[in-house]
Amino acid sequence: MAYHSTSGTADNTADFLVKLKDFLTTVVGWTLHDDGSAQPDPYHVLKSVGESGIEDIYLQFIDDTNTDRIAVRGSLFWDATAHAGVKEAYHNSYTYIRTVDASQFLYWFFADLDHVFVVTKVAATYYGHYSGLINRFWSGVVAVTQTAAAPGSDVVLQVNDASIFTVDGYYQIKDDAGIERVQITAVDTGVTPNTVTVASLANAYAVGAKIGEDPQPVIIGRYQSPGSFYALNKFDGWSSTSGQTGSSAAAHGNFHTASNPDKRYGLLTMFPWLVAHTSSAYKELRGELIEVYAIGSGAADSEDVLDMSGMTYRIFNISGPGWCAVKE
């Protein structure tokens, strides 16, 4: 996995936006999909196909009119001609990176082609922000449609590989305009191209649409990540910009203080941050954050580096979630 990290000092919010864009494009390998740097509210839309090469990740970072922050939004697709996102995920009050408009501040960037985690230090307080894919618990494998599809019942779709499907199983279909949950009622791998039959299709989909268990598990974190977030979709698709809420919780059962470090060998345990939708309408444990872990408070001080069997992790006492270790 092409994982990268860096740190430095930003002169102000505007300078930070440029540094973040340069890091993701020049170092990590994201694509500058839409450059809005000349707009009244400067922005950059960055795109990635993920570490797998088959993902669709669109993140918008905006130096908007609100003070001391970079707003962050995600979208199913970003139209670079119309300069608009399709089926976005964000919240005007919460999904942002904490910055300083008029003075210098420290930052740390951690990213691969799947996600980005940012830490900023404002005065003596550390703020975290996570956006991008998660380590999904469901399969990320997708089949790609070979022809366009119209709405209807018992719709037969040509796909490049129907072997990934189970008859009567439920999946998501998505393209650049829409996403919905479908049931596969029949699979034919004996014809070329392969076909699948969908019980019901509510919307039309273009050639090249993707069908899979969880094809785009992108989340947009709040300014105190790890914590609450807004997802691009849930098990049955998209409802609104803030309609797919969720939260991250450390998988330590409040035992992180028993290993920070422990008394037997002085060992430190790092616990994953689980990702879940918690609304009663769509509860689901969906995965975990990538290379961000919860630790106890006794390991070291903020900004120190832990060496865990040759892998190094930067630790911070982040406002909101508390002590975290992030892979460098």
NULO-383735 format. One line per 5 residues: their letters; for each residue x negated, y, z negated of C-alpha. Coordinates in steps of 0.2 Angstrom, whole numbers, plus 2048, in hexadecimal, padded with zeros to 3 digits. Example, Ala and Ser with C-alpha at 12.3 -4.5 7.8 and 13.67 -1.06 7.14 Angstrom:
BEGIN
as> 7C2/7EA/7D9 | 7BC/7FB/7DC;
This chain:
BEGIN
mayhs> 800/800/800 | 7F9/811/805 | 7FB/81A/7F4 | 7F3/82B/7F1 | 7F2/838/7E3;
tsgta> 7EB/849/7E0 | 7EC/858/7D4 | 7E8/86A/7D4 | 7EE/87C/7D1 | 7FC/884/7DB;
dntad> 7FB/897/7DC | 80E/898/7DB | 81E/88F/7E1 | 81B/894/7F3 | 809/88D/7F3;
flvkl> 80F/87D/7EA | 81B/87A/7F9 | 80D/87B/805 | 802/870/7FB | 80F/863/7F9;
kdflt> 813/862/80B | 800/861/810 | 7FD/853/803 | 80C/849/80A | 808/84B/81C;
tvvgw> 7F5/84C/81D | 7F1/840/80F | 7FF/834/80D | 806/833/81F | 817/83A/81E;
tlhdd> 81D/844/82E | 822/856/82D | 833/854/835 | 83A/866/834 | 82F/875/830;
gsaqp> 83A/882/828 | 82B/88C/821 | 831/89C/82A | 843/89C/823 | 849/8A8/815;
dpyhv> 849/898/80A | 839/88F/810 | 83A/87D/811 | 832/86D/818 | 83B/85D/81D;
lksvg> 830/84E/81B | 833/83D/823 | 82C/82C/81F | 82F/81A/826 | 829/813/816;
esgie> 81B/807/812 | 825/7FA/81B | 827/804/82B | 83A/802/82C | 840/80F/81F;
diylq> 849/81F/822 | 844/82C/815 | 848/83E/817 | 843/84A/809 | 845/85D/80A;
fiddt> 83B/869/7FF | 842/87B/7FE | 83B/88B/7F6 | 84C/891/7F3 | 853/8A1/7EB;
ntdri> 853/899/7D9 | 844/89E/7CF | 836/892/7CA | 83B/883/7D4 | 83A/879/7E4;
avrgs> 84B/872/7E8 | 84B/860/7EF | 858/857/7F9 | 859/846/802 | 863/842/811;
lfwda> 869/833/81B | 862/83C/82A | 85B/84D/82E | 85F/855/83E | 850/860/842;
tahag> 858/869/851 | 867/86E/846 | 85D/870/837 | 869/867/82D | 86A/857/822;
vkeay> 877/849/824 | 87F/842/815 | 873/84A/809 | 870/846/7F7 | 86B/854/7EA;
hnsyt> 872/860/7DD | 870/872/7DD | 86D/873/7CB | 862/864/7C8 | 858/85D/7D6;
yirtv> 848/867/7D6 | 836/868/7D2 | 832/874/7C4 | 825/881/7C9 | 820/893/7C6;
dasqf> 824/8A1/7D3 | 817/8AE/7CD | 808/8A6/7C5 | 7FD/896/7C6 | 802/885/7C0;
lywff> 7FB/873/7C0 | 802/865/7CA | 7FF/853/7CE | 805/849/7DD | 808/837/7DE;
adldh> 80F/82F/7EE | 80F/822/7FB | 81A/820/80B | 829/81B/800 | 829/828/7F3;
vfvvt> 822/837/7EA | 820/83B/7D8 | 81B/84D/7D3 | 816/853/7C2 | 814/866/7BE;
kvaat> 80E/86E/7AF | 816/87F/7AA | 80F/887/79B | 80C/878/790 | 81B/86D/797;
yyghy> 81A/85F/7A4 | 828/85D/7B0 | 82A/84D/7BB | 834/84B/7CB | 836/83B/7D5;
sglin> 83E/839/7E6 | 83E/82C/7F4 | 840/819/7F4 | 841/80E/7E5 | 83B/7FC/7E3;
rfwsg> 84B/7F5/7E8 | 852/7E5/7E0 | 85B/7E1/7F0 | 854/7DD/801 | 84D/7EB/80C;
vvavt> 84D/7E0/81B | 859/7E7/829 | 85F/7E1/83A | 860/7EE/848 | 870/7F0/853;
qtaaa> 86C/7EE/866 | 87C/7F7/86C | 888/804/865 | 897/7FF/85A | 8A8/805/859;
pgsdv> 8B4/805/84A | 8C0/7F6/849 | 8C3/7E5/842 | 8B8/7D5/845 | 8AB/7E0/84E;
vlqvn> 89D/7D6/856 | 88C/7DE/855 | 87D/7DA/85F | 86D/7DA/854 | 85B/7D6/856;
dasif> 85B/7C9/848 | 86B/7C2/840 | 862/7B5/836 | 860/7C1/827 | 873/7C0/824;
tvdgy> 87E/7B5/81A | 890/7B1/820 | 89D/7BA/815 | 88F/7C5/80D | 890/7D8/80B;
yqikd> 883/7E4/812 | 881/7F6/817 | 881/7FD/829 | 879/80E/82C | 874/819/83A;
dagie> 86F/82C/83B | 882/831/838 | 88A/825/82C | 888/816/820 | 895/80A/819;
rvqit> 897/7F9/812 | 89C/7EA/81D | 89F/7D7/81B | 897/7CC/828 | 8A3/7BE/82C;
avdtg> 899/7B5/83A | 887/7B3/83F | 881/7AD/850 | 86E/7AA/852 | 870/79F/861;
vtpnt> 873/7AE/86D | 867/7BB/873 | 869/7C8/86C | 870/7C1/85C | 881/7C6/856;
vtvas> 88A/7C9/846 | 89D/7CB/843 | 8A2/7D9/837 | 8B3/7D7/82F | 8B7/7EA/830;
lanay> 8AD/7F9/836 | 8B4/80A/831 | 8A8/815/83B | 89F/814/84C | 88C/811/84C;
avgak> 87F/814/859 | 873/808/860 | 865/806/854 | 86F/806/844 | 868/7FC/836;
igedp> 871/7EE/82C | 86B/7E7/81C | 86E/7E5/809 | 866/7F5/804 | 85F/7FF/813;
qpvii> 85C/810/80B | 85B/810/7F8 | 854/822/7F7 | 856/82C/7E7 | 854/83F/7E4;
gryqs> 84F/841/7D2 | 852/850/7C6 | 845/85B/7C0 | 842/851/7B0 | 83E/840/7B9;
pgsfy> 83E/832/7B5 | 851/834/7B0 | 861/838/7BA | 861/839/7CD | 86C/83A/7DC;
alnkf> 86B/82C/7E9 | 86E/82C/7FB | 87B/81E/7FA | 882/811/7EF | 888/7FF/7F2;
dgwss> 896/805/7FD | 88E/814/806 | 88E/827/803 | 89C/832/7FB | 894/843/7F8;
tsgqt> 884/84C/7F5 | 885/849/7E2 | 891/83A/7E3 | 884/82C/7E1 | 87D/830/7CF;
gssaa> 872/825/7C6 | 864/825/7B8 | 854/81D/7B4 | 850/815/7A4 | 840/80D/79D;
ahgnf> 841/7FA/79B | 839/7FA/789 | 848/7F8/77E | 840/805/772 | 831/7FA/770;
htasn> 825/805/779 | 81F/80B/768 | 819/7F9/763 | 80C/7F9/771 | 805/80B/772;
pdkry> 7F9/802/76F | 7FC/7F2/765 | 7F2/7ED/756 | 7ED/7DC/75B | 7E2/7E1/76A;
glltm> 7E5/7F3/76D | 7EF/7EF/77C | 7FB/7FC/785 | 80B/7F6/78E | 812/7FF/79C;
fpwlv> 825/7FD/79F | 82E/800/7B0 | 83B/80D/7B2 | 84B/804/7B8 | 857/80D/7C4;
ahtss> 86A/80B/7C2 | 87A/812/7C7 | 884/814/7B7 | 895/81B/7BD | 8A3/80F/7B8;
aykel> 8A8/80F/7CB | 898/809/7D1 | 88D/802/7C4 | 87D/7F9/7CB | 86C/7F6/7C5;
rgeli> 863/7FA/7D5 | 850/7F9/7D3 | 842/802/7CB | 837/811/7CD | 827/80F/7D7;
evyai> 817/810/7CD | 81E/81A/7BF | 81E/812/7AD | 824/816/79C | 817/815/78E;
gsgaa> 816/818/77B | 80F/829/774 | 7FF/822/76D | 7F6/81D/77D | 7ED/82E/780;
dsedv> 7F0/840/784 | 7F9/847/793 | 7EE/848/7A2 | 7E3/83A/79C | 7E0/82B/7A7;
ldmsg> 7E3/819/7A2 | 7D9/80B/7AA | 7E3/7FB/7AA | 7D9/7ED/7B2 | 7D1/7F8/7BF;
mtyri> 7E1/802/7C3 | 7E2/814/7BC | 7F1/81D/7B6 | 7F4/82F/7B1 | 7FE/832/7A2;
fnisg> 80A/840/79E | 816/845/790 | 824/84A/79C | 832/855/797 | 841/84A/796;
pgwca> 83B/838/798 | 82C/83A/78D | 81C/830/78F | 819/829/7A0 | 80A/821/7AA;
vke> 809/824/7BC | 7FD/81A/7C8 | 7F0/825/7CF;
